[in-house]
Amino acid sequence: MDIDYIIVGFGLAGLAFVEELEKKGKTYIIFENESQNSSKVAAGMYNPVVLKRFTPVWNGNEQLKVALAFFKEIEKRHNRTYLYDVPIYRVFKSIEEQNNWFAACDKPKLAAYMSTTLIPNNKKEVLAPFGFGELLHTGRLDVNSLLYNYQKKLILKNKLIKETFNYATLEILETSVRYKNVNARHLVFCEGFGLKDNPFFNYLPMNEAKGELITIHAPSLKVEYLIKAALFVLPLGNDLYKVGATFNWKDKTQKPTEKGREELIKKLEATINTTYKIVDHVAGIRPTVKDRRPLIGIHPKYKQLAILNGLGTRGVMIAPTVAKQLYANIENKVPLHKEIDIKRF
Ligand SMILES: Cc1cc2nc3c(=O)[nH]c(=O)nc-3n(C[C@H](O)[C@H](O)[C@H](O)COP(=O)(O)OP(=O)(O)OC[C@H]3O[C@@H](n4cnc5c(N)ncnc54)[C@H](O)[C@@H]3O)c2cc1C
């Protein structure tokens, strides 16, 4: 079989690249082995402001525009909703934090996203004596449903194979690659933390961060905004809330842990004051990079091999932009932005 592309991995990175291939009418096959689940467990929030320091996310404004148009187009095609508007209420810890918020509101890159109205807390179930600052134009992508539905369609079209891609079996030919019975012009690796096993690209400095999340059922909480304090409490509907997330740079397993659960409970109980029951607990490894920028580009020696990885903590916003850039780089030699190009390593 002769095709244009082999793709390894179908998380947000793989999906974003496949959309490009579909738009351009390219032929492809995907290998996906469910060894990583960063995209599946992600809270899916998008927000172009760094809430710790009240600073803009790198290229956040541009990325958000591209991402919203990108996911809306898929929603239309699938005739389903994946994007949900969710305002973010940042809990102020002190008067000083309130002042920092209002100072940041004047910055040109932040003004459109940060409300200048101080929101008092009027719910006894939420612990926020200094009130909140509201972020605008923020929301959630239901990543899990999107991946599930997209994958189902690809399997029906024989474009996705549930199988581990075995690196040792790959043959690199002069201007193409051969994998078993498939000849392809290009191979794009989108394996998330699976990168560690990739002999062609595992020289790149991933600084992965495990994250754990719990889902709680809290019938009397009744909030429709995301509460952002030491952690976030994200309403999902039906009195369910996703609560997270932890950051752990040592544990490389995907398993939820007792330690992670305890940390989340402690922070949750400093944020809300109501009864709740934990109904789910998940974990995944974020493919974060030392310099906090994605890993995009073509292999220095084998021009048929490329990578789309390093989406870090913000895969929802960044994946569509970098997938477009990688495609333009491979097909039309459009240079990549220096900050994302793997040539920097
Ligand atoms: C707890 C948590 C919360 C998060 N919350 C958010 C959030 O609110 N907003 C946001 O934007 N981002 C969030 N993220 C980050 C986001 O999930 C990542 O940026 C994004 O999912 C990375 O996507 P990816 O496709 O690169 O990796 P992955 O989702 O890990 O996908 C890689 C895929 O490759 C497959 N694979 C790997 N090796 C092989 C192989 N050899 N053969 C076949 N298949 C293979 C894996 O099975 C996997 O499906 C969160 C992450 C975590 C862990």
The ligand as a Tripos MOL2 file, in Angstrom:
@<TRIPOS>MOLECULE
LIG
   53    58     1     0     0
SMALL
NO_CHARGES

@<TRIPOS>ATOM
      1 C1         -4.2350   15.8040   34.4190 C.3       1 LIG1
      2 C2         -4.0820   16.5800   33.1490 C.ar      1 LIG1
      3 C3         -4.8870   17.7100   32.9470 C.ar      1 LIG1
      4 C4         -4.7570   18.4490   31.7670 C.ar      1 LIG1
      5 N1         -5.5920   19.5280   31.5770 N.ar      1 LIG1
      6 C5         -5.4930   20.2390   30.4220 C.ar      1 LIG1
      7 C6         -6.3790   21.3210   30.1700 C.ar      1 LIG1
      8 O1         -7.2710   21.6300   30.9680 O.2       1 LIG1
      9 N2         -6.2320   22.0160   29.0040 N.ar      1 LIG1
     10 C7         -5.2720   21.6940   28.0810 C.ar      1 LIG1
     11 O2         -5.1870   22.3450   27.0380 O.2       1 LIG1
     12 N3         -4.4050   20.6660   28.3030 N.ar      1 LIG1
     13 C8         -4.4940   19.9500   29.4370 C.ar      1 LIG1
     14 N4         -3.6330   18.9110   29.6740 N.ar      1 LIG1
     15 C9         -2.5120   18.7160   28.7230 C.3       1 LIG1
     16 C10        -2.9480   17.9970   27.4760 C.3       1 LIG1
     17 O3         -3.6200   16.8570   27.8680 O.3       1 LIG1
     18 C11        -1.7260   17.6660   26.6090 C.3       1 LIG1
     19 O4         -1.1110   18.8460   26.1740 O.3       1 LIG1
     20 C12        -2.1410   16.8730   25.3750 C.3       1 LIG1
     21 O5         -3.0720   15.8980   25.7090 O.3       1 LIG1
     22 C13        -0.9730   16.1740   24.7020 C.3       1 LIG1
     23 O6         -1.4800   15.4930   23.5910 O.3       1 LIG1
     24 P1         -0.5740   14.4830   22.7650 P.3       1 LIG1
     25 O7         -1.4000   14.0180   21.6350 O.co2     1 LIG1
     26 O8          0.7390   15.1020   22.4640 O.co2     1 LIG1
     27 O9         -0.2610   13.2960   23.7930 O.3       1 LIG1
     28 P2         -1.1740   12.0620   24.2610 P.3       1 LIG1
     29 O10        -2.5350   12.4940   24.5760 O.co2     1 LIG1
     30 O11        -0.3990   11.3700   25.3270 O.co2     1 LIG1
     31 O12        -1.2760   11.1570   22.9780 O.3       1 LIG1
     32 C14        -0.2240   10.3680   22.5210 C.3       1 LIG1
     33 C15        -0.8260    9.1210   21.9070 C.3       1 LIG1
     34 O13         0.1950    8.3250   21.2950 O.3       1 LIG1
     35 C16        -0.0570    6.9600   21.5610 C.3       1 LIG1
     36 N5          1.2200    6.2250   21.4360 N.ar      1 LIG1
     37 C17         2.3860    6.4860   22.0710 C.ar      1 LIG1
     38 N6          3.3460    5.6260   21.6710 N.ar      1 LIG1
     39 C18         2.7870    4.8220   20.7440 C.ar      1 LIG1
     40 C19         3.2680    3.7220   19.9370 C.ar      1 LIG1
     41 N7          4.5500    3.2950   19.9790 N.pl3     1 LIG1
     42 N8          2.4050    3.1150   19.0930 N.ar      1 LIG1
     43 C20         1.1040    3.5280   18.9890 C.ar      1 LIG1
     44 N9          0.6120    4.5650   19.7180 N.ar      1 LIG1
     45 C21         1.4240    5.1960   20.5710 C.ar      1 LIG1
     46 C22        -0.6280    6.9710   22.9860 C.3       1 LIG1
     47 O14        -1.3840    5.8320   23.2680 O.3       1 LIG1
     48 C23        -1.4740    8.2430   22.9600 C.3       1 LIG1
     49 O15        -2.8260    8.0040   22.6050 O.3       1 LIG1
     50 C24        -3.7670   18.1050   30.8090 C.ar      1 LIG1
     51 C25        -2.9870   16.9660   31.0050 C.ar      1 LIG1
     52 C26        -3.1460   16.2020   32.1630 C.ar      1 LIG1
     53 C27        -2.3190   14.9730   32.3510 C.3       1 LIG1
@<TRIPOS>BOND
     1     1     2 1
     2     2     3 ar
     3     2    52 ar
     4     3     4 ar
     5     4     5 ar
     6     4    50 ar
     7     5     6 ar
     8     6     7 ar
     9     6    13 1
    10     7     8 2
    11     7     9 ar
    12     9    10 ar
    13    10    11 2
    14    10    12 ar
    15    12    13 ar
    16    13    14 ar
    17    14    15 1
    18    14    50 ar
    19    15    16 1
    20    16    17 1
    21    16    18 1
    22    18    19 1
    23    18    20 1
    24    20    21 1
    25    20    22 1
    26    22    23 1
    27    23    24 1
    28    24    25 2
    29    24    26 1
    30    24    27 1
    31    27    28 1
    32    28    29 2
    33    28    30 1
    34    28    31 1
    35    31    32 1
    36    32    33 1
    37    33    34 1
    38    33    48 1
    39    34    35 1
    40    35    36 1
    41    35    46 1
    42    36    37 ar
    43    36    45 ar
    44    37    38 ar
    45    38    39 ar
    46    39    40 ar
    47    39    45 ar
    48    40    41 1
    49    40    42 ar
    50    42    43 ar
    51    43    44 ar
    52    44    45 ar
    53    46    47 1
    54    46    48 1
    55    48    49 1
    56    50    51 ar
    57    51    52 ar
    58    52    53 1
@<TRIPOS>SUBSTRUCTURE
     1 LIG1         1 GROUP 0 **** ****
